[in-house]
Amino acid sequence: MHIFTSFHLGEVEVSNLTILVLVFFSSFTFVAVGISSYKLYKSLISDTDK
């Protein structure tokens, strides 16, 4: 049984491990941008006249 299967994307053969690494980094970037945007929005609506 092969754990690491490969996908054909046109003429390029991509392993399953490569796709998992790309999904991990993409989701990490998405979460980081979401947290940064939330902190920016939160700082804009906070009361700074204390």
C-alpha positions in Angstrom: 0.0 0.0 0.0 1.4 3.4 -1.0 0.8 6.2 1.5 2.2 8.9 -0.7 0.2 8.9 -3.9 0.8 11.3 -6.6 -1.5 13.6 -8.6 -1.1 14.6 -12.2 -1.5 18.4 -12.7 -1.1 18.7 -16.4 2.3 17.3 -17.1 3.6 17.8 -13.6 3.3 15.0 -11.1 2.8 16.2 -7.5 3.1 14.0 -4.5 0.5 13.9 -1.7 3.0 15.2 0.8 3.6 18.3 -1.3 -0.1 19.1 -1.5 -0.4 18.7 2.3 2.5 21.1 2.9 1.0 23.6 0.5 -2.4 23.3 2.3 -0.7 23.8 5.7 1.2 26.9 4.7 -1.9 28.4 2.9 -4.1 27.8 6.0 -1.4 29.2 8.3 -1.2 32.4 6.1 -5.0 32.7 6.0 -5.2 32.5 9.8 -2.3 35.0 10.3 -4.0 37.5 8.0 -7.3 37.0 9.8 -5.8 37.6 13.2 -3.9 40.7 12.0 -7.0 42.1 10.4 -9.0 41.5 13.6 -6.4 43.2 15.7 -6.4 46.2 13.3 -10.2 46.4 13.3 -10.2 46.1 17.1 -7.7 48.9 17.5 -9.7 51.2 15.2 -12.9 50.9 17.1 -11.4 51.0 20.6 -11.8 54.1 22.7 -8.5 56.1 22.7 -9.8 59.1 24.7 -9.3 57.5 28.1 
